[in-house]
Amino acid sequence: MKIAFQMDPVTAVNIDADSTFRLAEEAQARGHELYFHMVDGLSWRDGRVVARARKMEVRRVYGDHVTLGEEEEIDLATMDVVWLRQDPPFDMGYITNTHLLEQLMPEVLVVNDPFWVRNCPEKLLVLQFPELIPPTMIARDLADLRAFKHQHGDIILKPLYGNGGAGVFRLDPNDRNLASLHELFAGFSREPLIAQKFIPDVSNGDKRVILVDGEPVGAINRVPAEGETRSNMHVGGRPEKVSLSERDLEICAAIGPLLRERGQIFVGIDVIGDYLTEINVTSPTGIQELERFDGVNVAEKIWQVIEAKRAG
């Protein structure tokens, strides 16, 4: 197959951690032809979705992990698969991008399905499963947020469309910064905020569970650095080997059918204690860590699903 990866600069990835690199490496090993382009090189013109792309060859060699061909303009309709893999923020640029890629379907398989990526933001999709999530509020009004904090005492406050742990604050019962933080966020964004009751179990880690076509294939635990509330690996969280609990499997059984129905082939959910906190569909990570800890080749499982869909 001909595969286009729409991603951030491939020359800058960490080959030991980047999930997109591992997906490309596995695709190449399976005999597929790879192309690379960035979202800035995507355009719609005269009924075609085109990209300034380069042929790509990858290898697991530090400092020499990719060879790119000459830039050429390609009609993405000539691809068999297009991967939507650039990192958030999930802003209007990202949303516009999903509209453009949606024009390619169903002739081209876009992974994950851009219609549902657009309509399933990580912190909003969980609202369809209120029985699985901690007490949560999405609001813009300061009075509403104050009432939520008064009710629960110890809360997490974060941007609704943030990523990588940026802008995440814990406000404990003694904290007096809610109004200041609200003013700060309101100064640069018209978006609501999301508040959740603080889950003390986060000190034991924030579990990233990987699902492939709605089925759980394993998990890693991300333990916060000392003095940190956030467990994201971007901000110093430490990955650890962990097994799937009965509660994890319960959560996956509840959400898996919806993910499969909506074409979300590669998904990473976040579980703290017994609670589902996020369903990551835009650019989930964690497959290299899972492969190292458990020997599970998640990239292979993902490609098996994609190849079966294309063959069908």
VEXDREN-2710 file (C-alpha; in Angstrom, 1 decimal):
% VEXDREN-2710
k/r/px/py/pz
1/MET/0.0/0.0/0.0
2/LYS/0.9/3.7/-0.3
3/ILE/0.9/5.3/3.1
4/ALA/1.1/9.0/3.8
5/PHE/2.0/10.2/7.3
6/GLN/0.8/13.6/8.2
7/MET/2.9/14.5/11.3
8/ASP/5.2/16.9/13.0
9/PRO/8.8/17.0/11.6
10/VAL/10.0/13.4/11.3
11/THR/13.6/14.5/11.5
12/ALA/13.1/15.6/15.1
13/VAL/11.4/12.5/16.6
14/ASN/12.7/10.4/19.4
15/ILE/13.0/7.0/17.8
16/ASP/12.8/5.3/21.2
17/ALA/9.5/6.9/22.1
18/ASP/7.6/8.2/19.1
19/SER/4.6/6.1/18.2
20/THR/4.4/7.5/14.7
21/PHE/8.0/6.4/14.0
22/ARG/7.2/2.9/15.2
23/LEU/4.1/2.8/13.0
24/ALA/6.2/3.9/10.0
25/GLU/8.9/1.4/10.8
26/GLU/6.4/-1.5/11.0
27/ALA/4.7/-0.4/7.8
28/GLN/8.0/-0.4/5.9
29/ALA/8.8/-3.8/7.3
30/ARG/5.5/-5.0/5.9
31/GLY/6.4/-3.8/2.4
32/HIS/4.4/-0.6/2.2
33/GLU/5.6/2.6/0.5
34/LEU/5.8/5.6/2.8
35/TYR/5.3/9.3/2.3
36/PHE/5.7/12.2/4.8
37/HIS/4.1/15.5/4.9
38/MET/3.3/18.2/7.4
39/VAL/-0.1/19.8/8.0
40/ASP/1.2/23.2/6.6
41/GLY/1.8/21.4/3.3
42/LEU/-1.8/20.3/3.0
43/SER/-4.3/22.1/0.7
44/TRP/-7.6/21.7/-1.1
45/ARG/-7.5/22.8/-4.7
46/ASP/-10.0/22.3/-7.6
47/GLY/-11.7/19.4/-5.9
48/ARG/-8.4/17.7/-4.8
49/VAL/-6.7/17.3/-1.4
50/VAL/-3.0/17.7/-2.2
51/ALA/0.1/17.7/0.0
52/ARG/3.7/18.8/-0.5
53/ALA/5.2/15.4/0.4
54/ARG/8.4/13.4/0.3
55/LYS/9.0/9.7/0.0
56/MET/10.2/8.4/3.3
57/GLU/12.5/5.6/4.5
58/VAL/13.0/5.0/8.2
59/ARG/15.6/3.0/10.2
60/ARG/16.4/2.6/13.9
61/VAL/19.7/4.4/13.7
62/TYR/20.4/7.3/16.1
63/GLY/21.1/10.5/14.1
64/ASP/20.3/8.8/10.8
65/HIS/16.8/7.5/11.3
66/VAL/15.1/8.9/8.2
67/THR/15.8/9.5/4.5
68/LEU/13.5/11.8/2.7
69/GLY/13.1/12.1/-1.1
70/GLU/12.6/15.3/-3.1
71/GLU/9.5/17.3/-2.2
72/GLU/6.7/16.7/-4.7
73/GLU/3.0/17.6/-4.8
74/ILE/0.9/14.5/-4.5
75/ASP/-2.9/14.0/-4.7
76/LEU/-3.7/12.3/-1.5
77/ALA/-6.5/10.4/-3.3
78/THR/-3.7/8.2/-4.8
79/MET/-2.8/7.0/-1.2
80/ASP/-4.3/3.9/0.3
81/VAL/-4.0/5.2/3.8
82/VAL/-3.4/8.6/5.3
83/TRP/-2.4/8.9/9.0
84/LEU/-3.6/11.9/10.9
85/ARG/-0.7/12.1/13.4
86/GLN/0.3/15.7/14.1
87/ASP/0.2/16.6/17.7
88/PRO/-2.5/18.9/19.1
89/PRO/-3.5/21.6/20.2
90/PHE/-6.9/20.8/19.1
91/ASP/-7.7/24.2/17.7
92/MET/-9.5/25.6/14.6
93/GLY/-6.4/24.7/12.5
94/TYR/-6.7/21.1/13.6
95/ILE/-10.5/21.1/13.0
96/THR/-10.1/22.6/9.5
97/ASN/-7.5/19.9/8.8
98/THR/-10.0/17.1/9.7
99/HIS/-12.5/18.7/7.3
100/LEU/-9.9/18.5/4.4
101/LEU/-8.9/14.9/5.1
102/GLU/-12.6/13.9/5.4
103/GLN/-12.9/14.7/1.7
104/LEU/-10.7/11.7/0.9
105/MET/-13.0/9.2/2.4
106/PRO/-14.2/6.5/1.9
107/GLU/-11.8/5.8/-1.1
108/VAL/-8.8/6.5/1.1
109/LEU/-8.7/5.1/4.7
110/VAL/-7.8/8.0/7.0
111/VAL/-6.7/6.9/10.5
112/ASN/-8.2/7.8/12.8
113/ASP/-11.4/8.7/11.1
114/PRO/-11.2/12.5/10.9
115/PHE/-15.0/13.1/11.2
116/TRP/-15.0/11.4/14.6
117/VAL/-11.6/12.8/15.6
118/ARG/-13.3/16.2/15.2
119/ASN/-16.4/15.2/17.1
120/CYS/-14.6/13.2/19.9
121/PRO/-12.2/15.6/21.6
122/GLU/-10.3/13.8/24.4
123/LYS/-11.9/15.6/27.3
124/LEU/-15.4/15.6/25.8
125/LEU/-15.9/12.1/24.6
126/VAL/-15.7/10.9/28.2
127/LEU/-18.9/12.8/29.0
128/GLN/-20.8/10.0/27.2
129/PHE/-19.7/7.7/30.0
130/PRO/-20.6/9.6/33.2
131/GLU/-20.6/6.4/35.3
132/LEU/-16.9/5.9/34.5
133/ILE/-15.4/9.4/35.2
134/PRO/-14.7/11.4/38.3
135/PRO/-17.0/14.3/39.3
136/THR/-16.5/16.7/36.4
137/MET/-17.6/20.2/35.3
138/ILE/-17.1/22.0/32.0
139/ALA/-17.8/25.7/32.5
140/ARG/-16.6/29.1/31.6
141/ASP/-18.4/31.1/34.4
142/LEU/-16.3/31.7/37.5
143/ALA/-19.3/31.3/39.8
144/ASP/-19.9/27.8/38.5
145/LEU/-16.3/26.8/38.9
146/ARG/-16.3/28.2/42.4
147/ALA/-19.4/26.1/43.3
148/PHE/-17.7/23.0/42.0
149/LYS/-14.6/23.7/44.0
150/HIS/-16.6/24.4/47.1
151/GLN/-18.4/21.1/46.7
152/HIS/-15.3/18.9/46.1
153/GLY/-12.5/20.9/47.8
154/ASP/-9.5/19.4/46.0
155/ILE/-9.8/19.8/42.2
156/ILE/-7.8/19.7/39.0
157/LEU/-8.4/22.6/36.6
158/LYS/-7.2/22.5/33.0
159/PRO/-7.8/23.8/29.5
160/LEU/-10.5/21.9/27.7
161/TYR/-8.5/21.5/24.5
162/GLY/-5.0/21.4/26.0
163/ASN/-2.5/18.5/25.7
164/GLY/0.7/17.1/27.1
165/GLY/-0.1/18.3/30.6
166/ALA/0.2/22.0/29.7
167/GLY/-1.9/24.3/31.9
168/VAL/-3.0/21.7/34.4
169/PHE/-3.4/23.0/37.9
170/ARG/-4.3/21.3/41.2
171/LEU/-6.3/23.5/43.5
172/ASP/-6.3/21.9/47.0
173/PRO/-8.8/23.0/49.8
174/ASN/-6.4/25.7/50.9
175/ASP/-5.7/27.2/47.5
176/ARG/-6.9/30.7/46.7
177/ASN/-5.9/31.0/43.1
178/LEU/-9.1/29.9/41.2
179/ALA/-10.1/33.5/40.3
180/SER/-6.6/34.4/39.2
181/LEU/-6.4/31.3/37.0
182/HIS/-9.8/31.9/35.6
183/GLU/-8.7/35.4/34.7
184/LEU/-5.5/34.1/33.1
185/PHE/-7.3/31.6/30.9
186/ALA/-10.0/34.0/30.0
187/GLY/-7.4/36.5/28.9
188/PHE/-6.3/34.4/25.9
189/SER/-9.1/32.0/25.2
190/ARG/-12.9/32.0/24.9
191/GLU/-13.1/28.3/25.6
192/PRO/-14.6/26.8/28.8
193/LEU/-12.4/25.1/31.3
194/ILE/-12.7/21.5/32.6
195/ALA/-12.6/20.9/36.4
196/GLN/-12.4/17.4/37.9
197/LYS/-12.3/16.2/41.5
198/PHE/-8.7/15.4/42.4
199/ILE/-8.0/11.7/42.5
200/PRO/-5.3/10.9/45.2
201/ASP/-4.5/7.6/43.3
202/VAL/-2.6/9.7/40.8
203/SER/0.4/9.5/43.1
204/ASN/0.5/5.8/42.1
205/GLY/0.4/6.7/38.4
206/ASP/-1.9/7.6/35.5
207/LYS/-2.4/4.5/33.5
208/ARG/-2.3/4.7/29.7
209/VAL/-4.4/1.9/28.2
210/ILE/-3.9/1.2/24.5
211/LEU/-6.9/0.1/22.4
212/VAL/-6.7/-1.2/18.8
213/ASP/-10.0/-1.1/17.0
214/GLY/-11.8/-1.0/20.3
215/GLU/-9.9/-3.9/22.0
216/PRO/-7.4/-3.3/24.8
217/VAL/-3.9/-4.6/24.0
218/GLY/-2.0/-3.5/27.1
219/ALA/-1.1/-0.6/29.4
220/ILE/1.8/1.4/30.8
221/ASN/1.8/3.3/34.1
222/ARG/3.0/6.9/34.1
223/VAL/4.2/7.9/37.5
224/PRO/4.5/11.7/38.3
225/ALA/7.9/13.1/39.1
226/GLU/8.4/14.0/42.7
227/GLY/6.5/17.2/43.6
228/GLU/4.4/17.0/40.4
229/THR/0.7/16.3/40.0
230/ARG/1.0/15.7/36.2
231/SER/2.1/12.3/35.0
232/ASN/2.5/13.1/31.3
233/MET/5.9/11.9/30.0
234/HIS/6.3/15.3/28.3
235/VAL/6.7/16.8/31.8
236/GLY/8.9/14.1/33.5
237/GLY/6.4/11.3/34.1
238/ARG/8.1/7.9/34.4
239/PRO/6.7/5.0/32.4
240/GLU/6.4/1.7/34.3
241/LYS/5.3/-1.8/33.5
242/VAL/1.7/-2.5/34.6
243/SER/-1.0/-5.0/33.9
244/LEU/-4.7/-4.4/33.0
245/SER/-7.0/-4.6/36.0
246/GLU/-10.6/-5.8/36.1
247/ARG/-11.7/-2.2/36.2
248/ASP/-9.6/-1.3/33.2
249/LEU/-11.2/-4.1/31.2
250/GLU/-14.6/-3.0/32.4
251/ILE/-13.9/0.5/31.1
252/CYS/-12.6/-0.8/27.8
253/ALA/-15.7/-3.0/27.4
254/ALA/-17.9/0.0/27.9
255/ILE/-16.2/2.3/25.4
256/GLY/-14.7/-0.1/22.9
257/PRO/-17.7/-0.7/20.7
258/LEU/-18.2/3.1/20.2
259/LEU/-14.5/3.6/19.3
260/ARG/-14.7/0.7/16.7
261/GLU/-18.0/2.0/15.3
262/ARG/-16.4/5.5/14.8
263/GLY/-13.2/4.3/13.1
264/GLN/-10.9/5.1/16.0
265/ILE/-8.3/2.4/15.3
266/PHE/-5.5/3.6/17.6
267/VAL/-6.7/5.1/20.9
268/GLY/-5.0/5.7/24.2
269/ILE/-7.2/6.2/27.3
270/ASP/-6.1/7.6/30.6
271/VAL/-7.2/5.8/33.8
272/ILE/-6.5/7.0/37.4
273/GLY/-7.5/4.6/40.1
274/ASP/-11.0/3.5/39.1
275/TYR/-11.7/6.5/36.9
276/LEU/-11.5/7.1/33.2
277/THR/-10.2/10.7/32.7
278/GLU/-9.5/11.0/28.9
279/ILE/-10.0/9.2/25.6
280/ASN/-7.1/10.3/23.4
281/VAL/-7.9/9.9/19.6
282/THR/-5.9/12.8/18.0
283/SER/-2.3/11.5/18.3
284/PRO/-2.1/8.9/21.1
285/THR/1.3/7.6/22.3
286/GLY/2.7/4.8/24.4
287/ILE/3.1/1.9/22.0
288/GLN/6.9/1.8/22.1
289/GLU/6.9/1.7/25.9
290/LEU/4.3/-1.1/25.9
291/GLU/6.4/-3.1/23.5
292/ARG/9.5/-2.8/25.7
293/PHE/7.6/-3.7/28.9
294/ASP/5.3/-6.5/27.6
295/GLY/6.7/-7.5/24.2
296/VAL/3.4/-6.6/22.6
297/ASN/3.9/-5.4/19.0
298/VAL/1.0/-2.9/19.0
299/ALA/2.1/-1.4/15.6
300/GLU/1.7/-4.9/14.1
301/LYS/-1.8/-5.2/15.5
302/ILE/-2.7/-1.8/14.2
303/TRP/-1.5/-2.6/10.7
304/GLN/-3.3/-5.9/10.7
305/VAL/-6.5/-4.1/11.3
306/ILE/-5.8/-1.5/8.6
307/GLU/-4.7/-4.1/6.0
308/ALA/-7.9/-6.1/6.7
309/LYS/-10.0/-3.0/6.2
310/ARG/-8.3/-2.2/2.9
311/ALA/-8.6/-5.8/1.8
312/GLY/-12.3/-5.7/2.6
END
